[in-house]
Amino acid sequence: MKILFASLVLLASGIFAIAQNEQAPIYLKEVEFKNWNYTDSRTGKAVNLRDYTKGKKLVAVVYYAPWCPNWRHDAPMVEKLYEKYKDKGFAVIGVSEYDTVDAAKANLDAMKITFPSVSESTDRSAKQKTLHDDYRKVTGDTRGWGSPWYIFLMPSTMEKKGDLLTKKTYVINGEMIELEGEKFIREKLGLAAEVPKPAAAPASVSAVVEPCKAEPAADPVAKKP
C-alpha cells in the first residue's frame, strides 16, 4: 500500500512539473514589429535594431527578465546556438525587461552570454507599459510575464525603410524547443538538416523550470528549481 501511495505521489509530481513547462513551438504570426533604439546593457551605447540586422540572414530578438527561471533555462541553449551559427549569418540580441541594468549585466555575466543585450524597461511596474507586452499579447502569449519571448527577423524580407520592420514573422511564445529551434535556424540559413542524435533521457522533476513569477529578485547564478 505504501509503495502504491508513493508511486501515485511521484506520478502526480511529474504531471504537475510537466504542466509548469513553458516550452512553445515556432509560429508564423501577424505582428507589426517596429524598429527600436535601446541602450546596450554592457557598454551603455545606443543600439539600432535595423542596423544590427544588416548583413545577417536571420536575427533572433529574445525578450527576457533577468530574474526569470525560464530565461535561465533557455540562456545557455541560445548562447550555444549563437556560437554555432553566428559565422553563418545568424545573430541574437537580447532585450532585458522588468529589472535594473545592473541586474541584466550580472545575469549576462553569470550565464556567460556573449551576444549583445539591451534594456527596454528597468522596473517590474513597467509590465503593461512595454512594447514587449504589447507584441506578445498580439501573438497570443497569455503568460504572466512573457519571459522568454522570441521574435525572428529575416532581413531579406523586412520592410526596406521606415520604423516598421515586419508585418508577419515567426515567434515563440515561451521557451524554445531546442531541436525545433535549431532545425528552424538551419532552414532559414540555407543549411542542410543535421542527423538527429539519440534522444536524451527525460529530465528529472527537479530539473523542470517553473513559470516566471514576480518574486523578489534572485541570485543571477541561481539554478533553476
N, C-alpha and C positions, 0 to 999 in steps of 0.2 A: 504493500500500500504506500509506504514511504517512497519507494522508487517511482511509482506511478505519479505521485504528487510532485516529486522533484522534476520528473520529465515534463509534466504539464507546466510547471513554473518556467523551465528553460524554454519551452516552446512559446509560451506567452511572451517571454522576454525577447525572443528572436523576432516575433511578429511585431512587437512594439518598436524594436530597433529599426526594422525594415520600413515601418510606417514613417519613421523620422528621417529617412534618407531623402535628400532633396536633389537627386540626380534628375536631369531633364534632357530630352532629345533636342536635336537641332531642327528648328522650324524656320520656314520661309514666311516672313510676316510683313505686312504693310506697316511701315513706321517712318514718319518724316523726321529723319535724324539729321541734326544740324551740326555745322562746324562749331568748334569752340576754341577759346584761348584760355588755358589754365596754367597755373604755376607748378613747375616741377618740384616735387616734394623733397628732392635731394639737393638740387642746385639753386633753386629759387628763380630759375629763368623761365620766361614765358614759352609755352609750347602751343603751336597752332596745329590742330589735328590734320587739316588738309595738307599742310606742308609735310607733316610726319608720314603721310601715306605715299608721298611721291617716290617713285622708283620701286615700290613694293607690288607684289601680286595679290597678297591677302593680309589684312590687318585685323587682329582681334583686339577690340576695346573691352576690357573687363573691369566692371564696376565692383567694388568690394568695400566692406567695412573692416578695418584692421583688427577689431576685437571679435570678429565673427568666426566660429569654429569651422563653418562650411568653407570659408575662404582659406583658412589654414590647411584644410584638407586638399583644396584644389591647387594652391600656390605652387607646391613642388612639381606637380604634374604639368602645369602651364609653363613653368620655367624650363622643364625638360623638353617640352615641345618647341619652345622658343629657341633653345640652344641647338636643337637638332635641325631646325628648318630655317633659321634666320639667314643663312647663306644661300637659300634657295628662293627667297622672295617673301618669306613670312615674317611678320612683325607683330609684336604685342605692346600695348600700352595700358597701364592700369589707371583707374580713376578712384582715388580714395574718397570715401563718404563717411559722414557722421562720426568723425573723430579728428583729433588735432593733427597738425602736420608732423609734430614730433612723434606722435604715436604711429603715424604712417611710416616715417623713416625707420623707427625702431622695428616695426613689423617687416619691412623690406629687408633690413639687415638680418633679422632673426631667421627669415625664410630663405635667405641667400638669393634674393631676386635681383637679376641683372638688367631686365628690361625697364624702360623708363616708367615712371608713375607720377601722376599729377593729383591735385586735390580740387574737388568741386565744392565740398562742404566740410566744415570742421567741428560740427556740433550735432548731437542727436536730435535736437529740437528742430533741425532743418529737414527732417524726414519728408514732409509733404510739400517742401518748397524747392526741391531739386528737379532738374531735367531728368535725372536718373529715375526718380519716382514716376514722373510722367511717362517716360518711354516704356518702362517695364509694365506699367498698367495697361498701356495701349496694346502691348503684345500679349496680354493675358496672364501676366505674372501676379498671382494672388498671395504671395508670401508676405510676411510681415515687413521684412527689411530688404529683400531682394539682393542678398549678397551670397555668392557672386552672381552677376548678371552679365552675359556676353552679347555683344553685337559685332558682326563681321562686316568689314568694308572691303570691297573689291575695286581698287582704283580704276580699273579698265571700264567699269560700268557705272562709276559715280557721276553725279552731275558735274560738269566741267568747270562751272564757276558759280559764285554766289554762296550764301550761307547754307543752303540745303545741300547735303551730301548724297542722300539717297531717299527714295520713297518706299523702297521694298528691299529687304535683305534678310539674312539669316541671323537668328538669335538663339540663345539658350536661357531659358527662364529657370536657372538653378545651377547645380554643379554639373560640370562636364562629364559625360561618359567617355572615358579615355579612348577606347577603341573606336568609337564613333567619331570622336573629335579628330583623332589622327587620320582616320580614313577621309574625312571631310577636307582636312588641310591638304593632304596629298592630292586629292582630286582637283582642288582649286589651284594648286601649284603645277598641275600637269604631270605629276609623278605617278609611276606605276604603283599598283597596290602591293603592299607588303604581305608576305606569307604570314598568316596569324600564328602566334606562339600558343602552346598549350595553355588552357585556362588555369589561372591560379586557384588555389583552394579558397573557399568562401571566407570572408573576413569574420573574425570573431565579433561577438556582441560588443566587446569593449572598444573595438576599433570603429564603430559606427558613429557618424557625426550627427549631432543634434541640430535642429534648426536654429538660426540666429535669433537671439532674444536681446532686448535692450537691458542687459545686465551690467553691473559695474565692470569697468574696463579690466581685462585680464592681462596677465603677463604675456607679451608677444611671443615668447618662446614656448608657451604652454602647449602641451599636446592636446589633440582633440580628445573629447571624452570617450 
